[in-house]
Structure formats: structure tokens, C-alpha cells
Amino acid sequence: MFKIEVEDDKGIWSDIYADDGKLLTFEREEEARAALAERYPVLVKMEQYAGGKRTRVIRILEDEDDWPKR
């Protein structure tokens, strides 16, 4: 699973949520990158020419707390 994040002017990273209020997640990294470019085209394009990152795709790792109890 992957999620997307955007950095604000103060350097704070925020998760992106869907219209229904749930965390926006993707099965494949390519899907996450495409959604990021669709939602924030200017920021994504700027990163190619200017220094610094303002957007990112994060892999969501599961830990034992996420597994069902047996």
C-alpha cells in the first residue's frame, strides 16, 4: 500500500485524504504517483526544475498491530 503527502510552507508534511475523509491509499506506487501529479501538477512539475521536494509517495508498512488477532 502507498499514500501521498504534501509539504506546506512551514515544512510540515500532511497526508492526503479522499473526499469521504478516509486516507487516500493506493495498491501500486505508479497509481499513487499518477494521483499525486493529478492533484498537485504544479508542485510535481516544479520539483523537476527547482531544488527541494514538496510532494512524496510513502510506502505503508504493516506491523504486527495491523494483523488480525488469532
N, CA, C and O of each residue as an XYZ file, in Angstrom:
280
protein
N       0.837     -1.177      0.000
C       0.000      0.000      0.000
C       0.887      1.246      0.000
O       1.993      1.246      0.539
N       0.364      2.310     -0.623
C       1.081      3.566     -0.701
C       0.128      4.713     -0.371
O      -1.083      4.606     -0.564
N       0.694      5.809      0.131
C      -0.073      7.025      0.371
C       0.722      8.196     -0.176
O       1.911      8.064     -0.463
N       0.066      9.347     -0.321
C       0.754     10.532     -0.809
C       0.720     11.615      0.259
O      -0.214     11.700      1.056
N       1.766     12.445      0.256
C       1.883     13.530      1.222
C       2.358     14.794      0.514
O       3.016     14.738     -0.525
N       2.004     15.943      1.110
C       2.416     17.240      0.589
C       2.967     18.057      1.748
O       2.442     18.016      2.861
N       4.035     18.800      1.468
C       4.662     19.641      2.477
C       4.125     21.065      2.366
O       4.025     21.610      1.267
N       3.777     21.671      3.510
C       3.301     23.051      3.496
C       4.477     24.027      3.575
O       5.633     23.604      3.602
N       4.188     25.323      3.613
C       5.231     26.351      3.625
C       6.073     26.347      4.898
O       7.157     26.930      4.922
N       5.592     25.701      5.946
C       6.316     25.643      7.220
C       7.130     24.356      7.371
O       7.739     24.121      8.415
N       7.139     23.535      6.337
C       7.913     22.298      6.376
C       7.202     21.128      7.022
O       7.844     20.145      7.393
N       5.886     21.212      7.164
C       5.108     20.137      7.787
C       4.458     19.291      6.696
O       3.763     19.803      5.819
N       4.702     17.979      6.772
C       4.129     17.040      5.799
C       2.742     16.605      6.259
O       2.523     16.335      7.440
N       1.804     16.540      5.307
C       0.427     16.143      5.604
C      -0.015     15.045      4.646
O       0.281     15.085      3.451
N      -0.735     14.057      5.197
C      -1.341     13.021      4.372
C      -2.466     13.635      3.552
O      -3.044     14.654      3.930
N      -2.768     12.999      2.424
C      -3.870     13.438      1.570
C      -5.046     12.489      1.795
O      -4.898     11.267      1.787
N      -6.211     13.090      1.993
C      -7.421     12.321      2.268
C      -8.401     12.443      1.108
O      -8.438     13.460      0.416
N      -9.188     11.399      0.905
C     -10.223     11.380     -0.126
C     -11.387     12.261      0.302
O     -11.441     12.719      1.444
N     -12.311     12.495     -0.609
C     -13.479     13.328     -0.318
C     -14.323     12.784      0.825
O     -15.017     13.546      1.498
N     -14.273     11.465      1.054
C     -15.059     10.859      2.133
C     -14.358     10.940      3.491
O     -14.879     10.442      4.488
N     -13.171     11.572      3.531
C     -12.452     11.750      4.789
C     -11.498     10.625      5.142
O     -10.811     10.697      6.161
N     -11.443      9.589      4.324
C     -10.539      8.465      4.585
C      -9.191      8.731      3.931
O      -9.105      9.416      2.911
N      -8.133      8.176      4.536
C      -6.789      8.312      3.986
C      -6.771      7.759      2.567
O      -7.248      6.652      2.316
N      -6.226      8.526      1.656
C      -6.138      8.114      0.267
C      -4.978      7.139      0.128
O      -3.826      7.513      0.350
N      -5.268      5.894     -0.236
C      -4.241      4.864     -0.374
C      -4.336      4.220     -1.750
O      -5.369      4.277     -2.417
N      -3.227      3.605     -2.154
C      -3.127      3.001     -3.479
C      -2.418      1.663     -3.358
O      -1.543      1.485     -2.511
N      -2.801      0.729     -4.208
C      -2.177     -0.596     -4.218
C      -0.789     -0.552     -4.846
O       0.117     -1.260     -4.405
N      -0.620      0.279     -5.875
C       0.649      0.331     -6.604
C       1.253      1.725     -6.549
O       0.536      2.726     -6.513
N       2.571      1.778     -6.544
C       3.280      3.057     -6.486
C       2.959      3.925     -7.704
O       2.837      5.144     -7.582
N       2.823      3.310     -8.864
C       2.520      4.068    -10.081
C       1.183      4.792     -9.963
O       1.048      5.930    -10.412
N       0.196      4.133     -9.360
C      -1.117      4.754     -9.148
C      -1.001      5.955     -8.220
O      -1.620      6.992     -8.455
N      -0.207      5.810     -7.168
C      -0.017      6.900     -6.206
C       0.661      8.090     -6.875
O       0.259      9.234     -6.664
N       1.686      7.827     -7.679
C       2.390      8.917     -8.368
C       1.484      9.626     -9.368
O       1.544     10.848     -9.501
N       0.655      8.873    -10.066
C      -0.281      9.477    -11.021
C      -1.308     10.348    -10.294
O      -1.627     11.442    -10.760
N      -1.825      9.879     -9.164
C      -2.787     10.658     -8.388
C      -2.144     11.922     -7.833
O      -2.777     12.977     -7.793
N      -0.901     11.821     -7.408
C      -0.172     12.974     -6.899
C      -0.006     14.024     -7.989
O      -0.234     15.209     -7.746
N       0.386     13.602     -9.183
C       0.554     14.527    -10.310
C      -0.777     15.140    -10.732
O      -0.815     16.286    -11.181
N      -1.864     14.391    -10.594
C      -3.186     14.898    -10.951
C      -3.678     15.940     -9.946
O      -4.263     16.951    -10.334
N      -3.445     15.699     -8.675
C      -3.912     16.611     -7.626
C      -3.020     17.834     -7.441
O      -3.508     18.916     -7.113
N      -1.720     17.667     -7.650
C      -0.750     18.748     -7.420
C       0.194     18.884     -8.614
O       1.404     18.715     -8.460
N      -0.334     19.188     -9.801
C       0.512     19.198    -11.002
C       1.636     20.234    -10.953
O       2.741     19.967    -11.426
N       1.369     21.396    -10.395
C       2.381     22.452    -10.354
C       3.536     22.055     -9.439
O       4.701     22.203     -9.807
N       3.215     21.552     -8.248
C       4.272     21.148     -7.311
C       5.121     20.010     -7.869
O       6.346     20.024     -7.744
N       4.476     19.039     -8.476
C       5.202     17.893     -9.028
C       6.114     18.353    -10.158
O       7.266     17.928    -10.236
N       5.613     19.211    -11.030
C       6.418     19.689    -12.150
C       7.568     20.573    -11.668
O       8.670     20.503    -12.213
N       7.322     21.401    -10.654
C       8.357     22.279    -10.111
C       9.551     21.490     -9.592
O      10.691     21.938     -9.709
N       9.297     20.329     -9.026
C      10.362     19.514     -8.442
C      11.379     19.067     -9.488
O      12.521     18.757     -9.147
N      10.980     19.032    -10.745
C      11.901     18.644    -11.806
C      12.915     19.749    -12.094
O      14.020     19.476    -12.562
N      12.537     20.995    -11.815
C      13.372     22.132    -12.192
C      13.974     22.878    -11.006
O      15.042     23.477    -11.136
N      13.326     22.852     -9.877
C      13.799     23.587     -8.703
C      14.269     22.589     -7.640
O      13.866     21.426     -7.649
N      15.102     23.042     -6.747
C      15.575     22.185     -5.672
C      14.496     21.949     -4.635
O      13.600     22.771     -4.446
N      14.596     20.826     -3.976
C      13.655     20.527     -2.896
C      12.436     19.761     -3.345
O      12.010     19.844     -4.497
N      11.890     19.020     -2.419
C      10.680     18.228     -2.664
C       9.549     18.799     -1.838
O       9.746     19.152     -0.675
N       8.369     18.894     -2.421
C       7.174     19.333     -1.706
C       6.092     18.264     -1.725
O       5.059     18.405     -1.070
N       6.333     17.188     -2.480
C       5.388     16.081     -2.555
C       6.166     14.784     -2.419
O       7.357     14.726     -2.723
N       5.471     13.731     -1.952
C       6.134     12.433     -1.876
C       5.111     11.310     -1.816
O       3.959     11.496     -1.423
N       5.582     10.137     -2.224
C       4.810      8.899     -2.141
C       5.469      8.064     -1.063
O       6.684      7.871     -1.080
N       4.678      7.568     -0.126
C       5.178      6.809      1.015
C       4.604      5.390      0.983
O       3.404      5.193      0.788
N       5.481      4.417      1.176
C       5.008      3.025      1.309
C       4.477      2.834      2.723
O       5.140      3.200      3.694
N       3.301      2.270      2.839
C       2.701      1.985      4.138
C       3.093      0.562      4.520
O       2.706     -0.399      3.855
N       3.850      0.440      5.577
C       4.277     -0.869      6.050
C       3.338     -1.337      7.155
O       2.971     -0.571      8.045
N       2.966     -2.581      7.080
C       2.127     -3.159      8.123
C       3.025     -3.671      9.244
O       4.123     -4.168      8.996
N       2.551     -3.546     10.463
C       3.264     -4.161     11.579
C       2.325     -5.129     12.280
O       1.175     -5.297     11.874
N       2.818     -5.759     13.324
C       2.009     -6.807     13.983
C       0.719     -6.261     14.575
O      -0.226     -7.025     14.769
N       0.645     -4.966     14.869
C      -0.594     -4.373     15.404
C      -1.684     -4.322     14.345
O      -2.865     -4.250     14.681
N      -1.304     -4.359     13.058
C      -2.267     -4.320     11.958
C      -2.852     -5.688     11.637
O      -3.882     -5.781     10.970
N      -2.199     -6.760     12.110
C      -2.644     -8.102     11.794
C      -3.857     -8.469     12.647
O      -3.991     -8.005     13.780
N      -4.738     -9.303     12.098
C      -5.898     -9.756     12.894
C      -5.450    -10.604     14.083
O      -4.470    -11.344     14.002
N      -6.163    -10.485     15.153
C      -5.864    -11.283     16.361
C      -6.308    -12.719     16.123
O      -7.333    -12.966     15.488
N      -5.529    -13.661     16.637
C      -5.879    -15.087     16.481
C      -6.261    -15.675     17.798
O      -6.588    -16.859     17.874
